Each structure stands twice: as structure tokens, then as C-alpha cells.
Amino acid sequence: MWIVSLALRRPYTFVVMALLILILTPIVILRTSIDIFPDINIPVISIVWQYSGMQPQEMADRFLSNTERGLTTLVNDIQHIESVALQGRAIEKIYFQPTANLQMAVAQVTAVSQQMVRQLPPGTQPPLVIVYSASSVPIVQVGISSKSIPEQELNDLTLNFVRSPLTTVKGAAIPYPYGGKSRVIAVDLDTQALQAHGLTPVDVVNAVDAQNLILPSGTAKIGSLEMNVRMNASTQTVAELNDLPIKTKNGATTYVRDIGHVRDGFTPQTNIVRQDGVRGTLLSVMKNSGASTLDIVAQIKARLPILAESLPQDLQIKTLFDQSLFVRGSIQGVLREGAIAAVLTALMILLFLGDWRPTVVITVSIPLSICVSILVLSALGETINIMTLGGLALAVGILVDDATVAIENIERNLAMGKDMKQAILDGSQQIALPAFVSTICICIVFVPMFFLTGVARYLFVPLAEAVVFAMLASYFLSRTLVPTMVLYIMRGHEHKTAAPKTILGRFQRGFESGFEKFRQAYRDLLDSALEHRKIFATAFLGFCVLSFGLILFLGQDFFPAVDAGVFRLHLRARAGTRIEETARLCDEVENVLRQEIPKNELVTILDNIGLPFSSINTTYSTSGTIGT
């Protein structure tokens, strides 16, 4: 083996290589995104149309139908389109083929949308074109509430003074807040006064539009100075809008105050957020694809106290949901289990080999192989998640094989009386091909995962890559670093034929004696199975066939059941229920939860208010927060 000869001639080269791997790994880990699952990059583009007051059927007929026709004609690589029409809104989700060019798709969808604006009802505004993936999910929710601040002001503070600074966090996407009342300058018309003056609401709208203007005025040069000129074409306060003239007839001028009143109001409320029984607002922080959940949540939490200093003291800002806790717990759990597996593997090797020197060699090769796999995964753009860490934990037990076989064969050659270097060369050459074939066979098992499609591909390909890269690194290290370490660590112990007279040595001899008895019992059992091979083969195959019957008792789900440490109660009232009535129903349920009424009484109360218990979906939580 030329590579083994090279390692023995240039041992320090591979020692430095191992040290470089150990140095680079922490740096790469700190710069690699950490998340619960790998990025699921399914190309999806959403188009959101808004037209206040229009019925869902009209939104479907006038907006969705025409837009879908244009999209299917002019946009490439569309897989399918999903649309939903709501009161005043229409949402289209365009799913593209996995190989589609997303940048070109965005350009085409935007062009079609802008073209469709001219064919839609007058007053239609250009739609929102949003690009997102399955990884764009809420990772933290921020609740803002106050016992004294009105909902209108609360919504304004959340939108302009809380949301805006948080949107600068790298990798975070924050939509408009839920809850509160959106601020609007409204004119409350007196219909009788309006008819008495011979006016219509359109006249009021035209008068306000014509007299509340923002006009560029330029500058005026006066003497040696050039000053900005500001026009008074727009009002400075809300109250001044009441003084705008609408119509002059027979010398009498009708003002806005004569037919109504202008106020700083709010649009009709469409959603309500409550926090501990107090009305408030809710900000959902989304994670963009490729960003680190832990980094985003840490930066969001770090900025909240700073924002609170510039806001009213009565304003309470709390994090109601934090996915980073679950992510951190999952990652730590996988790391802990992987570390336990590595320790148990080292102890098992020490138990069978009975010498700490080869155990050290094997134990060093395992983390180095895992570090190489992490470096390659990071170079390929993968994140650190439970799939990649699960693959590395799965590979821990397999990584032992290459180094163990190499050391055992080297010791066998040493027992034949060869010198150290010759024993290493001969031992490595004798197992080179079998070890390579074994490594390739293990890697081939994971090759079919690369042919998966859809979500399964994004989930299982990183796991397969983690195992394959670790296995290839293990084989490479068993040809280079392991011979080098054997050359120096085992020098002077070439002719060890028995375990030393120590506590470990005596224990190892006792273990060897017991294991030899177990091996003899297995040999006897195998002889018996070979003598009655027909009976054994029939019984074994029958057991395998009967085992398939357990499939009928196994459930089916996309993901296994997970305790995310969150309690969520979903309540759905009948279609068409007013938001005020829905809020009252939520009050009833919240009162029940606060009183900790038993389940049977809860079912009775829910039936009395028209909510069957089967319509409630629950997951368990330790935070005790309720989102409605």
C-alpha cells in the first residue's frame, strides 16, 4: 500500500492533518446554521390580491380565474396552482418543478401580475409576490399587550416601533402583526345631513382628494440664500380636515364638518389577540431558508429589552413561543446520545482488546472521521440538524471497523515475529481490499436515498451524506493516521502475548474466559441448526412472515410524535360567526381552563356553547400561554 508507506515515511504530515481537522471543526460548527430539520427547498411563490369589501365569490371569479389563466400561459415549469378566495383577499400558491429557476419564475410571475392589473376591476392595486419555502416557519412569537394603551395605538406601536427594528435581524422575516386595530383616518358621514345638502359620499371623497395634496414646490432664491419652499396644500392635523370645503352654492359653502366628522379611527377589526386576558398584538418571526434558528432567536431576544426602553412603560413584551428551546434540546439530545455511543464503543473495544494503546488509536479515529464529515457537509451548504447528527451518531458504531481490523491484523503480524514497520505494511496490505469493499458496501446502502424526490429527499439525503463522508474518512484515516499512531504508540509492545497483571488485565482474562464459553455455546447451537436445517429454515421464515402482520397494528405518520414543549388549543366556531361572538366563545373556554375543570365538565360546557369537543386539537405545553 503506497499510502501506508507514505504515512510511515512522512508521519508528521498526517499528524498535522489531524490537528488541522480538530482546529477547523469548531470554527466551521460556529459558522454553520443550526436547525431542527434540513432546508426543504420546495419552490413556491404566492400572489396575494387585495380588494377591500369584495365577496369571496367575486374574488374567485374576477381575480383568481383570470390570473391562473395568465400564469399557465406565460410562466414556465409550473407543477400545480392552489388558490383560495376570502373576503377582500385572494391568495394563489404556485408550486414549481424541483428543477425550476426560481429567479426566472419570480420575474415571470411579477410580469404576469402587473399585466393582469389592467384587466381587473378598477382600483385594483398590484399584488404582493412572496417567495418562501417549507423551511419558512414561525420560530418565535412575540406578544405585545397593555392594560391602558388602546388597541389602535398598540397596533401602531407594534407595526412601526417593534416590528421595524426586528426585521433587520439576519435571516428573519416578520409579517404584519396580528391583533389590534389598524389605524385609519375616517370620515363618519351623517347621511341625513348629506342628503339635505344634496351631496353624495363620492363628492366628499373627491373634495378630500382634491384639497389634501402633497405637491413638490422646489426652492426659492432670496438674496444670497436658496430656501426650500413648502406648500400648504395638505393639512397638518386630523382636525383640519373638518374645515375642507366640499361645495359652494348660492354663496353658501358646505364644509366636511357640516355633513360628518373626521376622526383618527381604525378599520374594521378582523382578528383579536389576547395575552393573559388582555387584548394585544402578536408578531410571528419567520425563518428564511438557510438561516440558523438559534442565531435568529438569540438576536430577537437580545433586541427586545432595548426596544422596551423606548416604548411606554405600561407596554409588556413577552416571547410566547420559542422554537429554539426545542431545537437546542433536540440537538443536545442527539449530541449526548452520540457521545454516550462513542464512550460505550471505546469501553467495548478496551474490554475485547485488553490494552489501552490500540483503544486510544481507535478512539481517536472515530471523532476525526466525524469531524471530516462535518467539514464536508458544511462545505456543501448543509446545516447542523437532527438528520445530519443522527447520521453521524449512526456511523459511530460502524466507524470502529476499519481501525479495529487494521490494528488486529497488525498485531497478528507482530506476533509472527516481524518488525514494527514491516508488520504495519504487511498488515495494512492484507486487509486493504476487504476493508475497501466493506466500506463501499456500507456507502452503497445509502445511495438509493439520493434518488428520492420531494420532501423525503431534503430530509434523508443529508443523513446519507453524513454517514458516507464519515465512512470514507474512516477508511482514509485507517490507511494513514492509524498506521502512524501504531508506529509510535505501540513501539516497545510488539510481542505482548498476554494481558498484564493489573486489575484491567485480570478482568480482561476473566471476560475472555466467559466469552470463550459463550462462543462454544454458539458453536454448539450452530451445529444443531445445521443438522436440522430444514426445520430451522422453515421456522425462521415463518417467523419473518408472521412479523409482517405487525404492520396492521402500526400507525402511519409523516413525522414521529414529538413533545415540543408547547400547549396549543385550536378552536373553530361555525362559519359566519362574528368576531365579537368568537371572542366571547374564547372567553368561555379560557375561563374553563383557568378554573381547571375536569374533562367531562369541559365537554358539557363546550356542548352548551355549540362547540363539540371533537373540534379541539390539543398539544401539551409547559408555558401555559393560549393563542386565539
C-alpha positions in Angstrom: 0.0 0.0 0.0 1.7 3.1 -1.2 -0.4 5.4 1.0 0.7 3.4 4.1 4.3 3.7 3.1 3.9 7.4 2.6 2.3 7.7 6.0 5.3 5.9 7.6 7.8 8.0 5.7 6.0 11.3 6.4 4.3 10.7 9.8 4.2 14.4 10.8 2.3 15.3 7.7 -0.7 13.3 8.8 -0.4 14.3 12.4 -0.6 17.9 11.3 -3.6 17.0 9.1 -5.4 15.5 12.1 -4.6 18.6 14.2 -5.9 20.8 11.4 -9.1 18.9 11.3 -9.6 19.4 15.0 -8.9 23.1 14.7 -11.2 23.7 11.7 -14.1 21.8 13.1 -15.2 24.2 15.9 -14.8 27.1 13.6 -17.0 25.5 11.0 -19.6 24.5 13.5 -19.9 28.1 14.8 -20.4 29.3 11.3 -22.8 26.7 10.2 -26.6 27.2 10.6 -28.3 25.1 13.2 -31.9 24.0 12.8 -34.3 21.2 13.7 -34.5 19.8 10.1 -32.6 20.3 6.9 -33.7 23.0 4.5 -36.7 21.9 2.5 -36.4 24.0 -0.7 -39.6 23.4 -2.5 -40.0 26.3 -4.9 -43.3 28.1 -4.1 -44.4 31.6 -5.0 -47.5 33.2 -3.5 -49.6 36.0 -5.1 -51.8 38.0 -2.7 -54.5 40.2 -4.2 -56.4 42.7 -2.0 -59.7 44.5 -2.8 -61.5 45.7 0.3 -65.1 44.7 0.6 -65.3 42.3 -2.4 -67.1 39.0 -1.8 -65.1 35.7 -1.9 -67.0 34.5 -5.0 -66.2 37.8 -6.8 -62.6 37.4 -5.8 -62.5 33.9 -7.2 -64.3 34.8 -10.5 -62.6 38.1 -11.2 -59.1 37.7 -9.8 -58.2 34.0 -9.4 -59.6 32.7 -12.7 -58.1 35.4 -14.9 -54.7 35.3 -13.1 -54.5 31.5 -13.3 -55.2 31.6 -17.0 -52.3 34.1 -17.5 -49.9 32.1 -15.3 -50.4 28.8 -17.0 -49.9 30.5 -20.4 -46.8 32.6 -19.7 -44.9 31.0 -16.7 -42.6 28.0 -17.2 -42.2 24.9 -15.0 -45.4 25.1 -13.1 -46.3 21.9 -11.2 -49.7 23.0 -9.9 -51.5 26.0 -8.5 -53.6 26.2 -5.3 -55.9 29.2 -4.8 -58.2 30.4 -2.0 -60.6 33.3 -2.0 -61.5 35.2 1.1 -63.4 38.4 2.0 -61.4 41.1 0.2 -58.5 38.8 -0.5 -57.4 36.2 -2.9 -54.3 34.0 -2.5 -52.6 31.9 -5.1 -49.8 29.5 -4.4 -47.8 28.5 -7.4 -45.8 25.3 -6.9 -42.9 24.8 -9.4 -40.9 21.8 -10.6 -37.9 21.0 -8.4 -35.5 21.9 -11.2 -37.2 25.3 -11.9 -35.2 28.5 -11.9 -36.8 30.4 -9.0 -35.4 33.8 -10.1 -36.8 33.5 -13.6 -40.1 32.3 -12.1 -40.3 35.3 -9.8 -39.7 37.6 -12.8 -42.3 35.9 -14.9 -45.0 35.8 -12.1 -44.4 39.5 -11.4 -44.7 40.4 -15.1 -48.0 38.5 -15.4 -49.3 40.0 -12.3 -48.6 43.6 -13.4 -50.2 42.9 -16.7 -53.3 41.4 -15.1 -53.9 44.6 -13.0 -55.2 46.4 -16.1 -57.8 43.7 -16.7 -59.1 43.5 -13.1 -61.8 45.8 -11.5 -60.9 49.5 -11.3 -58.9 50.4 -8.2 -57.1 47.1 -8.0 -53.6 47.5 -6.6 -50.6 45.4 -7.7 -50.4 42.2 -5.7 -47.8 41.0 -3.2 -45.5 38.4 -4.7 -43.9 36.4 -1.9 -41.3 33.7 -2.3 -41.0 31.2 0.5 -40.1 27.5 1.2 -41.2 24.9 3.6 -38.4 26.0 5.9 -40.0 29.4 6.3 -41.9 28.7 9.6 -42.5 30.7 12.7 -39.6 30.1 15.2 -40.6 32.7 17.8 -43.8 34.7 18.6 -43.6 38.0 20.4 -46.7 39.1 22.3 -47.3 42.9 23.0 -50.0 43.9 25.4 -51.0 46.7 27.7 -53.8 47.3 30.2 -54.0 51.0 29.4 -53.0 51.6 25.8 -55.9 51.3 23.2 -55.7 48.6 20.6 -55.4 51.1 17.8 -52.2 52.7 19.3 -51.0 49.2 20.3 -51.1 48.1 16.7 -49.4 51.3 15.5 -46.6 50.8 18.1 -46.1 47.1 17.2 -46.0 47.8 13.4 -43.8 50.9 13.4 -41.7 50.7 16.6 -41.3 47.0 17.4 -41.5 45.2 14.0 -39.3 47.5 12.0 -36.1 47.1 14.2 -36.6 43.3 14.4 -36.8 43.0 10.6 -33.1 43.8 10.4 -32.1 40.6 12.1 -30.3 38.4 9.5 -32.5 35.5 8.3 -35.7 36.8 9.9 -38.9 37.6 8.1 -41.7 39.3 10.1 -45.2 39.7 8.5 -47.6 42.4 9.7 -48.8 41.9 13.3 -51.9 40.0 14.3 -54.5 41.7 16.6 -55.1 45.3 17.4 -56.9 47.8 15.2 -55.2 49.1 12.1 -55.1 52.9 12.2 -57.1 54.9 9.5 -58.2 58.5 9.1 -62.0 58.0 8.7 -64.9 60.4 7.8 -68.1 59.5 9.7 -70.9 60.7 7.4 -74.2 61.9 8.6 -76.5 60.6 5.9 -79.4 62.9 6.6 -77.1 66.0 6.6 -75.5 64.7 3.4 -78.9 64.4 1.7 -80.0 67.7 3.0 -77.1 69.4 1.3 -77.6 67.4 -1.9 -74.3 65.6 -1.7 -73.1 62.0 -2.1 -70.2 60.2 -0.4 -68.4 60.4 -3.7 -68.5 64.2 -3.5 -66.8 64.0 -0.1 -64.1 61.7 -1.4 -63.4 63.9 -4.4 -63.2 67.0 -2.2 -60.7 65.4 0.2 -58.6 64.0 -2.6 -58.5 67.4 -4.5 -57.6 69.5 -1.4 -55.4 67.3 0.6 -52.4 67.1 -1.7 -48.7 66.7 -1.3 -47.1 68.9 -4.1 -43.4 69.4 -4.8 -42.6 73.1 -4.5 -38.9 73.3 -5.1 -36.7 76.1 -3.8 -36.7 80.0 -3.9 -33.5 82.0 -4.2 -33.7 85.1 -1.9 -30.5 87.2 -1.8 -27.5 85.0 -1.0 -29.6 82.1 0.2 -31.6 79.3 -1.5 -34.5 78.2 0.6 -36.9 75.3 0.4 -40.5 76.2 -0.2 -43.2 74.2 1.4 -46.8 74.4 0.1 -49.8 74.2 2.5 -51.8 72.0 0.1 -52.1 69.3 2.8 -53.5 69.6 6.3 -51.2 69.3 9.3 -53.7 67.8 11.8 -56.6 65.5 11.6 -59.0 68.2 12.9 -58.1 70.5 10.0 -59.7 68.0 7.6 -63.1 69.0 9.0 -62.6 72.5 7.6 -62.2 71.4 4.0 -64.9 72.8 1.7 -67.0 70.4 -0.4 -69.4 72.6 -2.3 -70.4 76.2 -2.7 -73.9 77.1 -3.8 -75.6 80.5 -3.8 -72.7 81.9 -1.8 -73.0 79.2 1.0 -70.1 76.8 1.4 -70.6 73.3 2.8 -67.7 72.0 4.8 -66.8 68.5 5.8 -67.9 69.3 9.4 -71.4 70.1 8.2 -72.1 66.6 6.9 -69.9 64.4 9.2 -66.8 64.3 11.4 -63.2 63.3 10.6 -61.5 61.2 13.3 -58.4 59.2 13.9 -60.0 55.8 13.8 -59.4 52.2 12.7 -60.5 49.8 10.1 -63.0 47.0 11.0 -61.2 44.5 13.2 -60.7 41.1 11.6 -58.6 39.3 14.3 -58.1 39.6 18.0 -55.1 38.6 20.1 -55.3 38.2 23.9 -52.4 37.7 26.3 -53.3 36.6 29.9 -56.8 38.0 29.4 -55.6 41.4 28.0 -56.0 42.5 24.4 -52.8 42.8 22.5 -50.9 42.1 19.3 -48.8 39.2 18.1 -45.6 39.2 15.9 -44.6 35.9 14.3 -41.0 35.8 13.4 -40.3 33.5 10.4 -37.1 31.9 9.4 -35.8 32.2 5.9 -34.3 29.2 4.2 -30.7 28.5 5.3 -30.7 30.7 8.4 -29.9 29.5 11.8 -32.9 29.2 14.2 -30.7 29.6 17.3 -29.0 32.7 15.9 -32.3 34.4 14.9 -34.0 33.7 18.3 -30.9 34.9 20.2 -30.8 38.2 18.3 -34.5 38.7 18.7 -34.4 38.2 22.4 -31.4 40.5 22.7 -33.1 43.3 21.0 -36.4 43.2 22.9 -35.1 44.7 26.1 -33.5 47.6 24.1 -36.8 48.2 22.3 -38.7 48.2 25.6 -36.7 51.2 26.8 -38.0 53.4 24.0 -41.6 52.3 24.4 -44.3 53.2 27.0 -43.6 51.6 30.4 -47.0 50.0 30.5 -46.3 48.0 27.4 -45.4 44.4 28.1 -43.3 42.4 25.5 -43.1 38.7 26.0 -42.0 35.7 23.9 -45.0 33.4 23.8 -43.4 30.7 21.6 -39.7 29.8 21.2 -38.8 27.0 18.9 -35.1 27.4 19.7 -35.8 25.6 23.0 -36.9 22.6 21.1 -34.1 22.9 18.6 -31.5 23.2 21.2 -33.0 20.3 23.2 -33.1 18.1 20.2 -29.5 18.9 19.1 -28.2 18.4 22.7 -30.1 15.1 22.9 -28.5 13.8 19.7 -25.0 15.0 20.8 -25.4 13.4 24.2 -26.5 10.1 22.7 -23.7 10.2 20.2 -21.2 10.9 22.9 -22.6 8.0 25.0 -22.3 5.7 22.0 -18.7 6.7 21.4 -17.8 6.1 25.1 -19.5 2.7 25.1 -17.8 1.8 21.9 -14.4 2.7 23.4 -15.1 0.7 26.5 -16.2 -2.3 24.4 -13.0 -2.1 22.4 -10.9 -1.9 25.6 -12.8 -4.8 27.0 -12.1 -7.1 24.0 -8.6 -5.9 23.2 -7.4 -5.6 26.8 -4.9 -2.9 26.0 -5.3 0.9 26.2 -2.9 1.6 23.4 -4.9 0.2 20.5 -8.1 1.5 22.2 -6.6 5.1 22.0 -5.8 4.7 18.3 -9.3 3.5 17.5 -11.0 6.1 19.8 -9.0 8.9 18.1 -10.0 7.9 14.6 -13.8 8.0 15.4 -14.1 11.7 16.2 -11.7 12.6 13.4 -13.9 10.8 10.9 -17.0 12.6 12.3 -15.1 16.0 12.1 -14.3 15.4 8.4 -17.9 14.6 7.7 -19.0 17.9 9.4 -16.4 19.9 7.4 -17.6 18.4 4.1 -21.3 18.8 5.0 -20.7 22.5 5.8 -18.8 23.0 2.5 -21.8 21.6 0.7 -24.1 24.1 2.4 -25.9 21.7 4.7 -27.0 22.7 8.2 -26.4 21.0 11.5 -29.7 19.3 12.3 -31.1 16.2 13.8 -30.9 14.3 10.5 -27.1 15.0 10.0 -26.4 14.5 13.6 -28.5 11.3 13.6 -26.4 10.1 10.6 -23.2 10.8 12.5 -24.5 9.0 15.6 -25.5 6.1 13.4 -22.0 6.0 11.9 -20.2 5.9 15.3 -20.6 2.1 15.6 -19.6 1.5 12.0 -16.5 3.7 12.2 -14.9 1.3 14.6 -14.5 -1.4 11.9 -11.7 0.0 9.8 -9.3 0.9 12.6 -10.1 -2.2 14.6 -9.5 -4.6 11.7 -6.3 -2.7 10.8 -4.9 -2.9 14.4 -5.8 -6.5 14.9 -4.1 -7.6 11.7 -1.0 -5.6 12.5 -0.9 -7.3 15.9 -1.2 -10.7 14.2 1.8 -9.8 12.0 3.7 -8.7 15.1 3.0 -12.0 16.7 4.6 -13.7 13.7 8.0 -12.0 14.7 8.1 -9.2 12.1 9.5 -5.8 13.0 7.1 -2.9 13.5 7.3 -1.2 10.1 7.1 -4.5 8.2 4.2 -5.7 10.3 2.3 -2.4 9.6 2.9 -2.6 5.9 2.0 -6.3 5.6 -1.0 -6.0 7.9 -2.4 -3.0 6.1 -1.8 -4.6 2.6 -3.6 -7.8 3.6 -6.8 -6.1 4.6 -6.7 -3.2 2.1 -9.1 -4.7 -0.4 -11.5 -6.3 2.1 -11.7 -3.1 4.1 -12.3 -1.1 1.0 -15.1 -3.4 -0.2 -16.7 -3.3 3.2 -16.6 0.5 3.3 -18.1 0.8 -0.2 -20.8 -1.7 0.6 -21.9 0.3 3.6 -21.9 3.5 1.5 -23.9 1.8 -1.3 -26.7 1.2 1.1 -27.4 4.9 1.3 -27.1 5.6 -2.4 -30.9 5.0 -3.1 -31.7 7.9 -0.8 -30.2 10.2 -3.5 -32.9 9.1 -5.9 -35.7 10.2 -3.6 -37.9 13.1 -4.6 -39.9 15.8 -2.7 -39.7 16.4 1.0 -38.1 12.9 1.6 -35.1 13.9 -0.5 -34.4 17.0 1.6 -34.7 15.1 4.8 -32.8 11.9 4.2 -30.0 13.0 1.7 -28.2 14.9 4.5 -28.3 11.8 6.7 -26.9 9.7 3.9 -24.2 12.2 3.2 -23.2 12.3 6.9 -22.7 8.5 7.0 -21.0 8.2 3.6 -18.5 11.0 4.3 -17.7 9.7 7.7 -17.1 6.2 6.3 -14.8 7.4 3.6 -12.9 9.5 6.1 -12.6 6.5 8.4 -11.1 4.3 5.6 -8.7 7.1 4.7 -7.6 7.5 8.3 -7.2 3.8 8.7 -4.7 3.8 5.9 -2.7 6.9 7.1 -3.2 8.1 10.7 -3.8 4.7 12.3 -0.5 3.2 11.0 1.3 6.3 12.1 -0.1 6.2 15.6 0.5 2.4 15.8 4.2 3.1 14.9 4.7 5.4 17.8 2.2 4.3 20.5 2.7 0.5 20.3 6.5 0.7 19.9 8.1 -1.5 22.6 4.9 -3.6 23.0 5.3 -5.7 19.8 5.4 -9.1 21.5 2.6 -8.7 24.1 1.1 -12.2 24.3 -0.9 -12.0 27.5 -2.8 -9.4 29.4 -0.8 -7.6 32.0 -1.1 -8.4 35.7 -3.3 -5.5 36.6 -6.9 -5.1 37.6 -7.8 -4.4 34.0 -5.7 -7.4 32.9 -7.3 -9.8 35.3 -10.8 -8.5 34.4 -10.0 -8.9 30.7 -8.8 -12.5 31.2 -12.0 -13.3 33.1 -14.0 -11.7 30.3 -12.1 -13.7 27.7 -12.8 -16.9 29.6 -16.5 -16.2 29.8 -16.7 -15.1 26.2 -15.0 -18.3 25.1 -17.7 -20.3 26.9 -20.4 -18.2 25.1 -18.6 -18.8 21.8 -18.6 -22.5 22.4 -22.3 -22.4 23.2 -23.0 -20.6 20.0 -20.9 -23.1 18.1 -23.0 -25.9 19.5 -26.2 -24.1 18.7 -25.0 -23.6 15.1 -24.1 -27.2 14.8 -27.6 -28.2 15.9 -29.2 -25.7 13.5 -27.1 -27.1 10.6 -28.1 -30.7 11.5 -31.8 -29.7 11.4 -31.5 -27.0 8.7 -34.9 -27.7 7.1 -36.8 -27.3 10.4 -34.7 -24.2 11.4 -35.1 -22.6 7.9 -38.9 -23.2 7.9 -39.3 -21.8 11.4 -37.2 -18.8 10.7 -39.0 -17.9 7.5 -42.4 -18.5 9.2 -41.4 -16.1 12.0 -40.4 -13.5 9.4 -43.7 -13.8 7.6 -45.7 -13.6 10.8 -43.8 -10.5 11.7 -45.2 -8.6 8.8 -48.6 -9.0 10.5 -47.5 -6.3 13.0 -47.8 -3.7 10.2 -51.5 -3.8 10.7 -51.1 -2.6 14.2 -48.6 0.2 13.4 -49.8 3.8 12.7 -48.7 5.9 9.8 -47.5 9.4 10.0 -45.1 11.8 8.2 -43.1 12.5 11.4 -43.0 10.6 14.6 -44.8 12.1 17.6 -42.8 14.8 19.2 -43.2 16.7 22.5 -42.2 20.2 21.5 -42.9 21.6 25.0 -45.9 23.8 23.7 -49.6 23.7 24.6 -51.9 24.8 21.8 -55.6 24.7 21.7 -57.4 25.3 18.4 -61.0 26.4 18.5 -63.2 26.8 15.4 -66.6 28.4 15.6 -69.3 27.9 12.9 -68.7 29.6 9.6 -70.0 33.2 9.5 -69.7 33.8 13.3 -69.0 37.5 14.1 -65.6 38.2 15.5 -67.2 39.6 18.7 -69.0 36.3 19.2 -65.9 34.3 18.6 -64.1 36.4 21.2 -66.9 35.7 23.6 -66.6 31.9 23.0 -62.8 32.1 23.5 -63.5 33.9 26.8 -65.7 31.0 27.9 -63.0 28.4 27.0 -60.3 30.5 28.7 -62.4 30.7 31.9 -62.8 27.0 31.9 -59.0 26.4 31.5 -58.3 28.9 34.3 -60.7 27.1 36.7 -59.1 23.7 35.8 -62.4 22.0 35.3 -62.3 18.2 34.7 -62.6 16.9 31.2 -66.2 15.7 31.5 -67.4 19.1 32.7 -65.3 20.7 29.9 -67.2 18.6 27.3 -70.5 19.6 28.8 -69.7 23.3 28.8 -68.4 23.2 25.2 -71.5 21.4 24.1 -73.7 24.1 25.7 -71.9 26.9 23.7 -72.1 25.0 20.5 -68.5 23.7 20.3 -68.2 19.9 20.2 -65.1 18.5 22.0 -64.0 16.7 18.8 -63.3 20.1 17.2 -60.5 20.9 19.6 -56.9 19.9 18.7 -54.6 20.0 21.7 -50.8 19.6 22.2 -49.2 19.9 25.6 -47.1 22.8 26.8 -45.3 24.0 29.9 -45.7 27.7 29.2 -49.4 27.9 29.9 -50.0 30.5 27.1 -53.1 30.4 24.9 -53.2 31.8 21.4 -56.5 32.6 19.8 
